[in-house]
Structures are given as structure tokens and as C-alpha cells.
Amino acid sequence: MPHTAEAPDPLLEWRSEFPTVEATLHFASHTLGAMPRGVEEALRHYAQLWKSRGIRAWEDEWFQLPMETGNLLATIFGATPGTVSMCENVTLAQAVALSAVEFAGPRNRLVCTAEDFPSVLYLYEGLARRGAEVVRVPARAGRHVDTADVLAAVDERTAVVALSHVLFRTAEVVDLAPIVKRAHQAGALVLVDAYQAVGTLPVDVKALDLDLMTGGSVKWLCGGPGAGWLYVSPRVAARLEPALTGWFAHADPFAFDSGPTRRDLGARRFMTGTPGIPGFVAARPGYEIVARIGVPAFREKSLRQTARMIALADEYGFGVVSPREPERRGGTVCLDVPRAGEVCQALLDSDVLLDHRPEVGLRLAPHFYTRDDEVELVMKKVRDEVRRLEKGASA
């Protein structure tokens, strides 16, 4: 049921778990989600365990933590337990996955888009040293990625189709279903960067029939930096042998076997060296809240609040870069305003948390802990700052 003045927003019951949102106007969950209150206690427990138990902390908690954390994530996007491997960031997660692909012979193409996140685009460039031919599908007007253009780029020479579910600049939702179907018909793997999707957009890896999916915790999952992840479908996991690997991927890592390696049959198969335990510890409180509430409730609220932001943008005369159609829009509203960088900095200086991107403008994102009156307030603050700068320029 839509939220009305007579029906209080039940998601705001969780607001007290995020102290930052009471001290700021927090519209930056697309870039750094608010920290859950439980993170402090989780990190305190980590430090106490290390101090009191020393090396025994591995046996007590640390060894199992990455797998337990991955299984918690799996509940958020419909994955089978034992299919989510934790790592430090999306770039490393994708590098591990792609190290298992042989870019040789006629099937050596990786198809991506010009609107994918720069970090993974840099990674794809490097694959040329391994014989990969990177096909970067250009965007159309308004940085729109047209499904037909991606489909046309996929053929029997394609080894991997790697693309974003939600584009980071514009928050456009890419329609994955026809792309996955075409890729599989051509015999290619599909690797999805879901960083801007998971936590604000319902994602079901089984329904989408994804082979590989990566993401991280900094944004909508409110998990902070240092916790990325890789989902690998059981359908393809056994035949993938990552070249980028490490001792934690071994079936018995504490045997210190000099090799050849015997790979773990579960989630550790796609891990590398010693895991970043503090980052995973800090990420869990956010994951637990998201898993408990469920992303569909987030999506309903997000669509309502972002629609209101777009209506206010129209009223104030701002250009809207994000898609207006609800089904094509992620959780972020991108505003084309004059002198966006200066507007952004001025608002940051006054404790309004947002960001901007060149050629796009301001990016603002409400989340499940955002009040409706804050949506009104942040848009008025943007309007007032734009007017102030324009008045100063004309004086």
C-alpha cells in the first residue's frame, strides 16, 4: 500500500539504526550508504577477539566468516548457499571470474558498454594482453544503452558479455533478460556488475539465469568499503578454474600444500589470499538489515520518492538525466543543473550528502531511511543554491 499521511512509513522504524541520517541530509546511498549503528559493536568485537584469542580467532570465527557472509548475501538476491564468494572489491571479483576464461581462438571477445563503471573497463582493457578483443558498445543520446545495440554485438566469437544492471551515471536499468538469452544462445558467459542494483532493485539471479554477478557493499547495502562479492552459478562453477587464485581457494588451505592446487568445491573456490576480515565484519550489520526487511519494500518507496524528486525538478526547471519511466530507473535521480560541481560542493559544506559526475550533473538518492519531508527539503536546497550561484554570476 502506498505511503500516505494517514499511513506512516514502516521503513522509518529502522531510521534510528543509522545515526548519520539524523545529522545530515543523506542523499548519497548510491555512492556511500549510511553506516548502521551495529558496525561499531561489530568492529569492537573483532578487535576484542583478535586481542584475546590471537591466532585462535581463525578457528573461532574468522575462517568461516567469508562463507557465512556470502550466504547472508545470497538470501538478498535469491542465490543458492555456497555460491557467493567474498573479496575486497568488484574489480578483484571480476578479475577472478575473468581469469577463468580462455580468450583464445575464434571465441575471444568480451562485449561491454561505454557506460560501465571505469574500474571494470580498465580491467577489460588489460585483457587484451591475454588475447581478448574488447567490444565496447557505445551509448546513444542521453547516455542511453540500447538493448538492440548490445544484442547486435554478441555473436559466436563472444566469450563473455559483461555489463552493468544499473548504469552508475544515469541510474538507467538495463534490461538483462534478452541479453542473457542471446549470450547463452551464442555460447557466451554473462557477467553482471550489480553494484548499483542490489539493495535498491529486486534482483533474482536464478530468474535472470545469470552465470556470474559481482557487487559490493559501499552503496545500497550500507556495508562500507572493503567487502565485494562474486556470485557464480552452480551451473558453471565446476568448469571455471581461476588463474587469479590463492591459498584460501584451496580445499584444505591449512595443509599448506605446494600444489598443484586442489580447489575448494564451494564458495572459497573463487577466493584468493587471506580475506579482509575487518571489512566483512563491518559489512554484515547492513546486510542483515537489508535481508530482514527485503528489497521489494525498498523499491516501492524508492520509486515513490524519486518520482517526487523528478516532479520537483520539473517545477524548478532542472533537466532530469535519469529515466523518467519507473521500470527503467534505479534508485538515483540525476539532475542537470548549472555549475553542478560548485552546487555539489556548497551543499556538501552544509551537510547535504550527494555527489556529481561530469556531463551528468548532481546525483541524489533517497533510501529506505529517508523521510518524505527530506525529499522536499533537499530539492529546495538544490534550487536555492543554483539560484544563489546564478545571481552571483549576474551581479
C-alpha positions in Angstrom: 0.0 0.0 0.0 1.4 3.4 -0.9 2.6 5.6 2.0 0.2 8.4 2.9 0.0 10.9 5.7 -2.6 8.6 7.3 -0.4 5.5 6.9 3.0 6.1 8.5 6.0 4.7 6.6 7.0 1.5 8.4 10.5 1.6 7.0 11.3 4.6 9.1 11.2 2.4 12.1 14.7 1.4 11.0 15.9 5.0 10.8 17.3 5.1 14.3 19.8 2.4 13.3 21.6 4.9 11.0 22.9 7.8 13.1 24.3 9.7 10.1 20.9 10.4 8.7 19.9 12.4 11.8 23.0 14.6 11.4 22.9 15.2 7.7 20.5 15.3 4.7 21.7 11.9 3.4 21.1 11.5 -0.3 24.3 9.6 -1.2 23.3 6.0 -0.8 24.2 5.4 -4.4 27.8 6.2 -3.5 28.2 5.6 0.2 25.3 4.2 2.2 24.7 5.4 5.8 26.6 3.4 8.4 24.4 1.1 10.6 24.8 1.6 14.3 25.8 -2.0 14.7 29.0 -1.6 12.9 30.8 -0.1 15.9 30.0 -3.0 18.1 30.9 -5.5 15.3 34.3 -3.9 14.9 34.8 -3.7 18.7 34.1 -7.5 18.9 36.6 -8.1 16.1 39.3 -6.2 17.9 38.5 -7.9 21.2 38.6 -11.3 19.6 41.9 -10.6 18.0 43.3 -9.3 21.3 42.1 -12.1 23.5 42.2 -15.1 21.2 45.1 -14.3 18.8 45.7 -17.0 16.2 42.8 -18.9 17.7 40.4 -16.3 16.2 40.7 -18.1 12.9 39.2 -21.2 14.3 36.7 -19.4 16.5 35.2 -17.1 13.8 37.4 -15.7 11.1 37.8 -18.8 8.8 34.0 -19.3 8.4 33.2 -15.6 8.3 33.6 -15.1 4.5 31.3 -18.0 3.7 28.7 -17.1 6.3 28.7 -13.5 5.0 28.4 -14.7 1.4 25.4 -16.9 2.4 23.7 -13.9 4.0 24.1 -12.0 0.8 22.8 -14.9 -1.2 19.4 -14.5 0.6 19.2 -11.0 -0.8 19.3 -11.9 -4.4 17.9 -15.4 -4.5 21.2 -17.4 -4.8 21.9 -20.9 -3.5 24.0 -21.1 -0.4 27.7 -21.6 -1.2 27.6 -19.7 -4.4 28.8 -16.2 -3.2 32.5 -15.6 -2.6 33.7 -12.6 -0.7 36.5 -10.4 -1.8 37.7 -6.8 -1.3 36.0 -5.0 -4.3 34.2 -5.5 -7.6 37.4 -5.1 -9.7 39.1 -8.0 -7.9 35.8 -10.1 -8.1 35.6 -9.6 -11.8 39.3 -10.2 -12.3 39.0 -13.6 -10.5 36.0 -14.5 -12.7 37.6 -13.4 -15.9 40.9 -15.2 -15.1 38.9 -18.4 -15.6 38.0 -17.5 -19.2 40.3 -18.6 -22.0 40.3 -15.7 -24.6 41.8 -17.9 -27.3 40.9 -19.0 -30.8 37.9 -17.6 -32.5 35.9 -17.1 -29.3 37.9 -14.3 -27.7 35.5 -11.4 -27.5 34.3 -9.6 -24.4 31.3 -7.4 -25.0 30.7 -4.5 -22.6 29.3 -1.0 -22.9 30.7 2.5 -22.8 28.6 3.3 -19.7 30.0 0.6 -17.5 32.0 1.7 -14.4 35.5 2.9 -15.3 37.2 0.5 -12.9 35.9 -2.6 -14.7 36.5 -1.0 -18.1 40.2 -0.6 -17.2 40.2 -4.2 -16.2 38.8 -5.3 -19.6 41.4 -3.2 -21.4 44.1 -5.2 -19.7 42.6 -8.5 -21.0 43.9 -7.6 -24.5 47.3 -8.9 -23.2 45.6 -12.3 -22.9 44.2 -12.2 -26.4 40.8 -10.7 -25.6 39.1 -8.4 -28.1 37.1 -5.9 -26.2 33.9 -4.7 -27.9 32.6 -1.6 -26.2 29.0 -0.9 -27.2 28.6 2.9 -27.4 25.7 4.7 -25.7 23.1 6.6 -27.6 21.9 10.1 -26.9 21.4 10.8 -23.2 23.9 8.0 -22.4 21.2 5.5 -23.1 22.3 1.9 -23.6 20.0 0.4 -26.2 19.4 -3.3 -25.8 19.4 -3.8 -29.5 22.9 -2.5 -29.8 24.1 -5.0 -27.2 22.3 -7.9 -28.9 23.9 -6.9 -32.2 27.4 -7.1 -30.7 27.0 -10.6 -29.4 28.0 -13.5 -31.8 29.7 -16.8 -31.8 33.0 -15.1 -31.2 31.8 -13.8 -27.9 33.3 -15.4 -24.7 31.8 -13.1 -22.2 29.1 -10.4 -22.1 30.0 -8.1 -19.2 27.7 -5.2 -18.4 26.0 -3.2 -15.6 22.5 -3.9 -14.4 22.0 -0.3 -13.4 24.2 2.4 -15.0 26.2 4.4 -12.5 25.9 7.7 -14.2 22.3 7.9 -15.0 20.7 5.1 -13.0 19.2 3.6 -16.1 18.1 0.0 -15.6 19.5 -2.3 -18.3 17.0 -5.0 -19.5 19.1 -8.1 -18.8 16.7 -10.8 -19.9 17.1 -10.6 -23.7 20.8 -10.0 -23.4 21.3 -13.1 -21.2 19.2 -15.2 -23.7 21.2 -14.0 -26.7 24.5 -14.6 -24.9 23.6 -18.1 -23.9 22.4 -18.9 -27.4 25.8 -17.8 -28.6 27.6 -19.9 -26.0 28.9 -16.9 -24.0 29.0 -16.3 -20.3 27.2 -13.4 -18.7 29.0 -11.3 -16.1 26.8 -8.6 -14.5 28.0 -5.7 -12.3 25.1 -5.3 -10.0 26.7 -2.7 -7.7 24.0 -0.1 -8.4 21.2 -2.6 -8.3 21.4 -4.9 -5.3 19.9 -3.3 -2.3 17.6 -0.9 -4.2 16.3 -3.0 -7.1 15.0 -6.6 -6.5 17.4 -9.0 -8.2 16.9 -12.8 -8.6 19.9 -14.5 -10.1 18.0 -17.7 -10.8 15.2 -16.0 -12.5 17.6 -14.0 -14.6 19.7 -17.1 -15.3 22.9 -15.2 -14.6 26.3 -17.0 -14.8 28.3 -14.5 -12.8 27.4 -11.4 -10.8 29.5 -9.0 -8.8 28.8 -6.2 -6.4 29.9 -4.5 -3.3 28.8 -3.1 0.0 29.7 0.6 -0.2 26.3 1.8 -1.6 22.8 0.5 -1.1 23.8 -2.4 1.2 25.2 0.0 3.7 28.2 -2.2 4.3 31.1 0.3 3.9 34.3 -0.3 1.9 36.3 -3.4 1.8 33.6 -6.0 1.1 33.0 -7.0 -2.5 31.5 -10.3 -3.7 31.2 -12.7 -6.6 28.2 -14.9 -7.4 28.9 -17.9 -9.5 26.0 -20.1 -10.8 26.4 -23.8 -9.8 25.7 -24.5 -13.5 29.1 -23.1 -14.5 31.2 -23.1 -11.2 32.7 -26.5 -11.6 34.2 -25.8 -15.1 35.7 -22.5 -14.1 39.4 -22.6 -13.0 40.5 -19.1 -12.0 44.1 -18.3 -12.7 43.9 -15.5 -10.2 43.7 -17.5 -7.0 45.3 -18.1 -3.6 45.7 -20.2 -0.6 42.2 -19.6 0.7 40.7 -21.2 -2.5 42.4 -24.5 -1.7 40.2 -27.4 -0.5 42.4 -27.5 2.7 44.2 -24.2 3.0 45.8 -25.0 6.3 47.5 -28.0 4.7 49.9 -25.5 3.0 50.0 -27.8 0.0 52.6 -26.5 -2.5 50.5 -27.7 -5.4 49.2 -28.4 -7.9 46.2 -26.8 -6.2 43.1 -28.7 -5.2 40.3 -26.2 -5.4 37.5 -25.9 -2.9 34.1 -27.1 -4.2 32.2 -24.3 -2.6 32.4 -20.5 -2.3 36.1 -20.5 -1.4 36.9 -21.8 -4.9 36.8 -18.2 -6.2 38.6 -16.5 -3.3 42.3 -15.5 -3.4 44.6 -14.9 -0.4 44.0 -14.0 3.2 40.5 -12.4 3.4 39.9 -8.9 4.6 38.1 -9.9 7.8 37.5 -6.3 9.2 35.7 -5.3 6.0 33.5 -8.3 6.1 32.7 -7.8 9.8 31.7 -4.2 9.1 29.5 -5.1 6.2 27.3 -7.7 8.0 25.1 -5.3 10.0 23.9 -3.6 6.8 23.4 -6.9 5.0 21.4 -8.2 8.0 19.0 -5.2 7.9 18.5 -5.4 4.1 17.9 -9.1 4.3 15.4 -8.8 7.1 13.4 -6.0 5.5 13.6 -7.2 1.9 14.4 -5.1 -1.2 10.9 -5.1 -2.7 9.8 -2.7 0.1 12.8 -0.5 -0.6 11.9 -0.4 -4.3 8.3 0.7 -3.7 9.5 3.5 -1.6 12.3 4.5 -3.9 10.0 4.8 -6.9 7.6 7.0 -5.0 10.3 9.3 -3.6 12.3 9.5 -6.8 9.1 10.3 -8.8 8.5 13.2 -6.4 12.1 14.4 -6.9 11.5 14.4 -10.7 8.3 16.3 -10.3 10.1 19.0 -8.2 12.9 19.1 -10.8 10.4 19.9 -13.5 8.8 22.6 -11.2 12.2 24.2 -10.6 13.3 24.0 -14.3 16.1 21.4 -13.8 16.9 18.9 -16.5 16.5 15.2 -15.5 19.1 12.8 -16.8 17.8 9.7 -15.2 15.0 7.8 -16.9 11.5 9.0 -16.1 9.9 5.6 -16.6 9.8 3.9 -13.3 10.7 0.5 -14.7 13.8 2.0 -16.3 15.0 3.9 -13.3 17.3 2.7 -10.5 17.4 4.4 -7.1 19.2 7.6 -8.1 17.9 10.9 -9.7 20.5 12.8 -11.8 19.9 16.5 -12.2 21.3 18.6 -15.0 21.8 21.9 -13.2 24.2 24.8 -14.0 27.6 24.7 -12.3 26.8 21.3 -10.8 30.3 20.9 -9.3 30.0 24.1 -7.4 26.5 23.4 -6.3 27.5 20.0 -5.0 30.5 21.4 -3.0 28.4 24.1 -1.4 25.7 21.6 -0.4 28.3 19.2 1.0 29.7 22.0 3.0 26.3 22.5 4.6 25.9 18.8 5.5 23.8 17.8 2.5 25.3 14.5 1.3 25.2 14.0 -2.5 27.6 14.0 -5.4 28.0 14.9 -9.1 29.5 13.4 -12.2 30.9 15.3 -15.2 28.5 15.5 -18.1 25.6 14.3 -15.9 25.2 16.7 -13.1 24.1 16.1 -9.5 23.2 12.6 -8.3 20.8 12.3 -5.4 19.5 9.1 -3.9 16.9 8.6 -1.2 16.9 5.2 0.6 14.6 3.3 2.9 15.6 5.5 5.8 14.7 8.8 4.1 11.7 10.8 5.2 9.4 12.4 2.6 9.9 15.9 4.0 13.6 15.4 3.4 12.9 14.9 -0.3 11.2 18.2 -0.4 13.9 19.9 1.6 16.9 18.6 -0.4 15.3 19.7 -3.7 14.6 23.2 -2.3 18.3 23.4 -1.2 19.4 22.5 -4.6 17.1 25.1 -6.1 18.3 27.8 -3.7 21.9 27.1 -4.3 21.5 27.1 -8.1 19.7 30.5 -7.8 22.4 31.9 -5.5 25.2 31.0 -7.9 23.3 32.3 -10.9 22.6 35.6 -9.1 26.2 35.9 -8.1 27.3 35.3 -11.7 25.0 38.0 -13.0 25.9 40.6 -10.3 
